[in-house]
Amino acid sequence: MGLNHHLAKHLSLSLETSWKRINDSRQEGVYVFSPYDIDMIAEQIFSNLKYGGFATFVVSGTKSWDPKSRYFALLRDASLRGCKITRTFLLPHKQYLRDEILKEHCRLDTNAGITVKLLYIGDFLLETLAEINNTLDFGIWDDQIVCKSMLGKGITDPLVAEWKVSTKPSDIEEAINLKNLLMERSVELGINNDKVLDLEEPMVRTAPIMDFLSGVLCNGDYVSGEDCAWYHGAWQYLRILDLVSTPTWHPDFYIPQIKLLLEEFHPGEPINILVSGTADYSMLAHILWTLDSRKTDCQITVLDLCETPLIMCRWYASSLGFEIRTVKQDILALEEKNHYNLIVTDAFLTRFPSDSRQEVILKWFNLLKAGGKVITSVRINASKSDQLPVKADFSQINAFKDNALRNAARWQGFLPISPEQIAQKAEAYAQKMASFPVGPTEIQDDFRKAGFVFEAFSRVNVKGEMLPTEYAEIIAKKHMISI
């Protein structure tokens, strides 16, 4: 008895109890069942599998999973009987190669004779997949049956709401085309390549963690003196969508310049680096990426007013085998002096009005050793500085929200919240975010008044958060002992 016929017979006997048709028109050969019934449907499909099949598994920030669950065990049993099965793990970031659960799952599948592939789903492929209906979790069995997860469509049900089982030729053809696209366009990673430090950051995993921590720990930073949960809770979701300013917007600046600075030191010579304010671990990731290629005795301190990004930095450093120091304090209150070789931060100074900005730059000067440097970027405009913050207008807020909703659609299935929820966070971010504009002449004067000399001052255009934006990329050197 063929798999198609056997499953259809079983489902036809169960329609009045556990099963229902996909919609009221009762499409022939299409069934929908609860995610809680996954083991039951697996029993029917895998125990009757004749030739084999292909299945994906989305490794996401949604939750952990049990590689030894009944569902996976049944598929391994089919492989041990001689069925040829391929399991493809879809990774949104290369950092997932270090995931211990993933490693165990690969080992169990491989030992059972399943062909295991790890596929990196880059931004370009996600853009291509954006128009595909629903998720990337699916299986094709004996080329007769497709089983596909269906996500909830509302704000309160972003996770798998049901599973669709279909024997329709059109659904099978669609799944085969998707399989071919994945295999042709994604990048296959080696199972044992986890020792390589990659600048890819595991935001899909940590965005929900940071969102949760922000509701507990956020009690004020340079953006908001009272509550910064709206900022840190949304930050990594917006970073995943590439909607907010981060060091990644300056790929030809931070890493090359940090590398050049390190080359000024002899191997093993101690170096002290201060990250002066950070939204998450992005700047730290850039520094660690550079350090990994040059084994040096380096002490990194991350300073911020809020504990949320500091926890994320400690976690990120630990995951790569680095130790860092974190300090929860206002930069202007830091008592250390003449301690650091390098201070690095991204888009930090525009969080301050002109008077406070000058104090921060002077503080940096006093924190640096003689010859120490600041490497930073500053959002600038063609006019002069202003004591009043600039905020997005109504049309910009709506455009930012709409952009977030569109871009979030391609990450559906990798994240534990819906595109609508991400759009709500984007709207709150756009409503509250403010910056103090500074002109190029003013920012240069601020550094010179503090005692710095410029080693580099270049102006670059980036796409910006609400509108295209110009930034100054700055390398300033302390040429005096102290003031």
C-alpha positions, 0 to 999 in steps of 0.5 A: 500500500502506497504512502499516499493511499495509506495516509489518506485512508487513515485521515478519512477515518479520523476527520470527525475527531482529530482532523479537519479539512484545510478550509470550509471548501474541504480541498481534496488531499489537504489536511490541517492538524494541531502542532500538538499532534505532530508525533501522531502524524509522524507515526503515520508518515515515517512508519510507512515511508518507502523511499525517503524524503527531505526535511528542513529545520529552522534553527531560530531564536524561538526556543530550544528543541529536543533532538531525542523527541519522538518525532525525530526518533521516528525519522531516524528509525525510517533511515535505519530501515534503509530510507534515504533522508536528508535533513537541512538545518537552516541557520540565520547566523553562522554563530549557531555552529556553536550550538550544543543542541544542534551539534547533538542533533547532527550527531544523532542523525548522522549516526542513524544514516541521515544526510545532514546539511547545515545551510546559512540563510543569508540576507539575500536569500531571505529577500528572495524567500520573502514572497514565499507563503508562510515558513521554511519548515517543511518536509517532502516524503516519497515525493507524494506528501508535503508537511509544512508548518503554518504560522499564526497571523496575528500579534498574539500567535506568531509561532506555529499554529498548525501543520498542513499535510497535503498530497496535492500535486501543486503543493508538492511542486511548490515544495520541491521548487523551494527545496531546490532554491535552498540547496542552490542559493544558500551557503553550506557550512561544515559541521566542524567549522565552529572554531572560526570567529565570525563577525556574524552576530547571533541576534536571532537568538539574543533579540528575545533575550534582550527584549526580556531583560529590558523589561527588568533592567532598563532604568535609564541611559543617555537616550532616556534618563528614566526608562530605556526599555523601548530602546533596548527591547527593540534594538536587536529586532531592528538591527536584524532588519538593518533599520538602525545605525550600528558599526556594521554601517561602517564596514571599511572603518572600524575593523581596519582602523582598530587593526592598524592601531593594534599593529602599533603594539608588540605581540603580548604588549598589554592594551586597554580598550574602552567601549564608551556606551553601547546599545548591545554587543555589536562594537564589542564583536568588531573588536573581538573579531580584530583581536582574534587574528592578533593574539595580544594581551588586551583588557576590554572595558565596556561602559554604559548606564544601563545593565541590559547591554552590559549583560549582553556584552558579557554573554557574547564575550563568554560565548567566544572564550573572551573575558571582559570588564563591564562598568555600569556608570555615567561616562562623566562620572568615571574616575579612572585616568590615563588608563586606556590606549583606545576608546571606541564607540559608535554614534554616541556623541549625538546623544548629548547637547553641545555642552555635555558633548564637549564634557564627554570628549574632554573626559575621553581625553583624560581617560586616555594614555598619552598617544591614545586614540578615539575611534568613533562615528558621529552623525552630522548635518550641514548646519551647526549644533543645536541644544534642541533634540531632533525627532522624527515627524509623523510621516517618518514614524509611519514610514519607519513602522511600515518598513519594519513590517515589510522587512520583518516578513522575511524573518517570520519563522526565525523570530518568536514575535510576529512582524506586527509586534516588531512594527509596534516596537519600531513605531515606539522607537521612532516616536521616542528616539532623539538626537542632537545635531552637530555640524562638521566644524563644531565637532572638529572644534570640540575635539581640538579644544579638548587637546586632540589632534585628528589622524582622520576625519572623513564624511560618509553617507549611509542610508540612515534610520528615518532618512539618508544620513551623513556621518563623520568617521573620526580618529583623534589622538591625544598628543598631550600627557593630560589636562 
